C-alpha cells in the first residue's frame, strides 16, 4: 500500500495471529521479536498492564531502530471481574479459565506501542466479550481440539468457541484476536 512505502514496520511479536491480522490489512511488516519478561508492578491497575507490557516489548527492540523504521509491539489481557486471566499453565488450568468465563462478560484489553527513533505513541483498546454457557463436554471438546495454552483467557475468538459460544462483542473483533487493526492502521498512517 502506497501510504506505507516510506515506512519499515517491525512487528515485535511472534504471534501468528498478529502477523495474520497485519497481512490481512495489507500492512507490510517484518517480524523481529525480542523475548521480554512479561512482569509488571504489583500495584499497577489491571487496565494499565497491556500498554505497559507493549511499551516494554517495543523498548526491547529499540536497538534495531533505523531512520524510517517503526516498532509495533502489543500485549493483550483478558480481564474478568477485575482479575487478569493470563495464558493457562496447562490443560487443567485452561479448563478452569473457561469455566470461569462461562456465561459471563469479560474484557479483552490490548495495549499497543509504536516506537521510532524520534517519537513514541502508546494506546489501548477494550472489547467486551459475552460468553454463552459452556458445558463440561464443550470445554473438553475445545481444549482437546484447539490449542488454548498460547492464548490469554485460554481461547481464540477465531476458533470454534468464537463461532459457537460467544453471544456478542462490544468493540472490535480483531482486538480480541490480539491487535486492534483499524486503530493500528490509522495510527501508523499518522505516526
Buried (B, 14 or more C-beta within 10 A) or exposed (E): EEEBEEBBBBBBBEBEBBBBBBEEBEBEBEBBBBEBEBEBEEEEEBBBBBBBBBBBBBBBBBEEBEEEBBBBBBBBBBBBEEEBBBBBEEBEBBBBBBEBBBEEBBBBBBBBBBBBEEEBBBBBBBBBBBBBEBEEEBBBBBBEEBEBBEBBBBBBBBBBBBEEBBEEBEBBBBBBBBBBBEBBBEBBEEB
